[in-house]
Amino acid sequence: MPTPPSDRVRLLTASLDAFHREDVGTFMAMYRDDAVHEFPFAPEGMPTRVEGREAIETWMRTVPDLLTLDGGMHDLRIHEGADTLTAEWSSTGHFADGAPAAISYVAVVTFEGDLVVRYRDYINPLDLRPAFPARP
């Protein structure tokens, strides 16, 4: 008999689903006020680190202007450790210029209690080229 998902797994799954529906408010509910969201492989023009819930929300509200994930989330897998979840998935949709989007993600999400304190977002930068073209 499979083990039921933990509260953290349910929270992350619901939050990612909300983000894909452009419901940033629900997505942000998982963050602590002093959380950090990092993009270690961010292309030029995208932040590599955003500190504080308010700043993270400000950044996340810009994403729908760059990218619409109306094709949904695919192949979500979440691996759970003591205080960290690692999630893998892909998303499809389109960029602001209409170009199709197919994006691969790995997120390492660290919790304190029931809230996220650190979210490391390993988006494949090659997948983001239409939104952040390389500069000569």
PyMOL commands that set and color helices and strands:
alter all, ss='L'
color gray80, all
select helices_A, chain A and resi 7-20+24-28+53-60+63-66+125-128
alter helices_A, ss='H'
color red, helices_A
select strands_A, chain A and resi 31-38+49-51+67-80+84-95+100-112+115-121
alter strands_A, ss='S'
color yellow, strands_A
deselect
rebuild
show_as cartoon
